Amino acid sequence: MALTSTAEVKPGCIGVGIGLLVIAVLAWMVGYPQYRVYQQRLAGEAALAEAQSSRQVAILEARAKKESAISLAEAEVIRAEGAAKANKILQDLARRAGRLPSLPANSGA
């Protein structure tokens, strides 16, 4: 028997190859639209998570600003009370030294 270099293609192999190709095309036609829907759903979930995170950050920043404003207002009240006490002490000292006339308690000064 002599070896020949000619390759014979059997008809069954061609049929199997075409069948596999058809199955692959059908799988792609069914799977790709579902994959796109899945991908869009994930993108939507990511956008929603980002929006919620941004909202939480904005709320926390607003709370921090509110707390800061309250603290600044309290500090201003304390400063004003201290200044009023200091002025009262200076007025009392000046009166004792005879420099200022006595003012009524409800003078509004």
C-alpha positions as CSV (number, residue, x, y, z in Angstrom):
1,M,0.0,0.0,0.0
2,A,1.3,3.4,-0.9
3,L,0.6,6.5,1.1
4,T,-1.1,9.3,-0.7
5,S,-0.9,12.9,0.3
6,T,-4.4,13.7,-0.9
7,A,-6.8,14.4,2.0
8,E,-10.3,13.2,1.6
9,V,-13.1,15.2,3.2
10,K,-16.0,13.1,4.2
11,P,-19.4,14.5,3.7
12,G,-20.3,13.9,7.3
13,C,-17.5,16.2,8.5
14,I,-18.8,19.1,6.4
15,G,-22.3,18.6,7.8
16,V,-21.0,18.6,11.4
17,G,-19.0,21.7,10.7
18,I,-22.0,23.5,9.2
19,G,-24.2,22.3,12.1
20,L,-21.7,23.7,14.7
21,L,-21.6,27.0,12.8
22,V,-25.3,27.2,12.7
23,I,-25.5,26.4,16.5
24,A,-22.9,29.1,17.2
25,V,-24.7,31.7,15.2
26,L,-28.0,30.9,16.8
27,A,-26.4,31.0,20.3
28,W,-25.0,34.4,19.5
29,M,-28.3,35.7,18.2
30,V,-30.1,34.6,21.4
31,G,-27.3,35.4,23.9
32,Y,-26.1,38.8,22.7
33,P,-29.4,40.7,23.2
34,Q,-29.7,39.1,26.7
35,Y,-26.1,40.1,27.4
36,R,-26.8,43.7,26.3
37,V,-29.9,43.8,28.6
38,Y,-27.7,42.4,31.5
39,Q,-25.0,45.0,30.8
40,Q,-27.5,47.9,30.7
41,R,-29.0,46.7,34.0
42,L,-25.6,46.6,35.6
43,A,-24.9,50.1,34.3
44,G,-28.2,51.3,35.7
45,E,-27.5,49.8,39.0
46,A,-24.0,51.4,39.1
47,A,-25.5,54.8,38.2
48,L,-28.1,54.5,40.9
49,A,-25.5,53.5,43.5
50,E,-23.4,56.5,42.5
51,A,-26.4,58.8,42.7
52,Q,-27.2,57.5,46.2
53,S,-23.6,57.9,47.3
54,S,-23.5,61.5,46.0
55,R,-26.7,62.2,47.8
56,Q,-25.4,60.8,51.1
57,V,-22.2,62.9,50.7
58,A,-24.2,66.0,50.0
59,I,-26.3,65.3,53.1
60,L,-23.3,64.8,55.3
61,E,-21.7,68.0,54.0
62,A,-24.9,69.9,54.7
63,R,-25.0,68.5,58.3
64,A,-21.4,69.4,58.8
65,K,-22.0,73.0,57.6
66,K,-25.1,73.2,59.9
67,E,-23.1,72.0,62.9
68,S,-20.3,74.4,62.0
69,A,-22.7,77.3,61.8
70,I,-24.3,76.4,65.1
71,S,-20.9,76.2,66.8
72,L,-19.8,79.5,65.3
73,A,-23.1,81.1,66.5
74,E,-22.5,79.7,70.0
75,A,-19.0,81.0,70.0
76,E,-20.2,84.5,68.9
77,V,-22.7,84.5,71.8
78,I,-20.0,83.5,74.2
79,R,-17.7,86.2,72.8
80,A,-20.5,88.8,73.1
81,E,-21.3,87.8,76.6
82,G,-17.6,88.1,77.5
83,A,-17.4,91.5,75.9
84,A,-20.5,92.7,77.8
85,K,-19.1,91.5,81.1
86,A,-15.8,93.2,80.4
87,N,-17.7,96.5,79.5
88,K,-19.7,96.1,82.7
89,I,-16.5,95.7,84.8
90,L,-14.9,98.7,83.1
91,Q,-18.1,100.8,83.7
92,D,-18.1,99.8,87.4
93,L,-14.5,100.7,87.8
94,A,-15.0,104.0,86.1
95,R,-18.0,104.8,88.3
96,R,-16.0,104.0,91.4
97,A,-13.2,106.2,90.2
98,G,-15.9,108.9,89.7
99,R,-15.4,109.2,85.9
100,L,-18.9,108.2,84.7
101,P,-22.3,109.1,86.0
102,S,-24.5,106.3,87.1
103,L,-26.7,105.0,84.3
104,P,-30.2,103.5,84.9
105,A,-30.3,99.7,84.6
106,N,-32.6,99.7,81.5
107,S,-30.8,102.4,79.6
108,G,-30.2,100.1,76.5
109,A,-26.6,101.1,76.3
